[in-house]
Amino acid sequence: MSEQTLLAIDGGQTGIKTRLVAADGSASDRLLPAVFTNRPLSPQLAAVVAEIARATGEVPHTVTVGVSGLTSAEAEADALMQRPDLAGVQRLVVTHDSVTSFLGVLGDQQGAVVAAGTGVVTLGVGPVHSTRVDGWGYIMGDAGSGYWIGRETLDAVMRAHDGRGPATSLTAVMQERWPDLETAYVPLQASEDRVRTVASFAAPTAAHAASGDPVAIRICREAAAELAAAVLAALRVTEAPADAAIGAIGGVFGSELIRTAFENAVRAERPDARFVPPAGTGLDGAVALARLGAGHPLRERFAERTR
């Protein structure tokens, strides 16, 4: 084991990415099965450390973790340090994956990063403090996310079906999955995969918006407004500078209409804001986590343990 050996973990719901950085600076990446956020995290993360140690024959000195579904960094760090698979680890840093996403996208800049996929979370960093906006799950939040767009789409189709709303070409999209709209709610509500099923309607909604369907256009514009509101709140709460950097990542921003409407809404309040492409990935952010200084605004968002 070397003082410089670092294992960085980016634990997401589509896969766990790891990077082992050796003493000489060389690095090797591996992709492992996804994190299950409805199960305890520490056994899953400990298994990742054990797998890397087994494959390389070396226990890392430092482990940094950015993980989806984290509720308490302090509790998770304590639990992990008690796991036998981490007995040889001397330093552990644990945080939510919104933090590692921020570091991967903007690095050490002040600003905000919004990550919008099936769900959505925004992280803002100012001169002194940081804040999280939304990311409260599909029942309580995730406004503007893929799930949110899909839910709005299903609602609009059913309103068109029963006469409460205007006709929309999105009806045909829904009927591809459920030909009988009258009974579509039954299998959807019974499905264990209903969140992903609902979110799957986001991409066709964006496509129909690009083709000119008024209902789809409205939904996409409203999603953009929600995402912009989250970023503006993050910048306001953290007192970020007028020219703060903004990163927008995730599948929702694959829609040109949503991205443009989002940027226009932010610029309406923050004309000097800078929209920047991602400097790196969440895994790069997990590596950077090991180097944050004691006075960094993000220090309040992670837990560190040493032996």
C-alpha positions, 0 to 999 in steps of 0.5 A: 500500500502506498501513501499516494494510492487512491481509489475513486468511486463514482456510484450511480444507478446505471453503473459504478465507475472506479479509478485506481490512481497509483503512486506513479500517477498511472490510473486504471478505470473499471465499470461495475454493476449499478448502485441500488439506492433502495438497499443499504449503501455501505455493503455495496460500496465495501464490495467495490473496494474489495473487488478492486483490492482483489483484482489489483492485489493492493488495498488503496490508502485513500478511498473517495466516494460520490454516490447516488441515493446518499442521505447522510455522508457522516453515517455512511462514512462511519458505517464504511470504516467499520466494514472489514473490506476497508480495514486497510484503508487509511483515509475515506471521503464520502459525499453525494454524487451531486458534489462529484458531478459538480467537481467533474463539470466545473472543477474549482469554479464558483457556479452551479451544475444541474444534472437532469436525467430520470431525476434532477439535482442542482448544486451551487457553490459560492465564495463561502457556502454551497447548496443543493436544490431539488433532487428530492425524488419523483414524488416530492421533487425532480422538477424538469427531470425526465420523469417529470416530463414523462408524467406531464406527457401522460397527463396531457394525453389523458386530458386529450383523451377525455376532453379536458385538453387539446389533441396532441400527437403524443397520444400515438406515442402512449398508444404504442405502449398501451393501445387501450388508454382507458386501462393504461393506468392499471399496468403502469401503477402495478409496474415495479419499473414505473419510474423508468417507464414514465421517464421513457416518454421524455425523449419522444416528447422532445422529438415531438416538440421539435416537430412542432406539436404544441402540447409537447412544446409547452411541456418542454418549455415548462421543464426548462423553466423548472431547471432554470429556476433551480439554477437561479436559486442555487446561485442566489442562495450561495451568493455566487458572482454575476459571471458564475459558471453554469454546467448543464448535463444529463439526457434531458439537455439533449433536447435543443429546445429545452437547452435553449429555453433553459439558457434564455431563462437563466440569462433573463435574470443572470445576463453575465452567467457563463454556460460552459461545457463539462471539464470532465466526468463524475469520476474525475470529480471523485478524484478531485475530492481527495484534493479539496482544501479545508476551506473549500465551500464543498467541505460542508457536503462530505464526510472524511474519516482517517485512521 
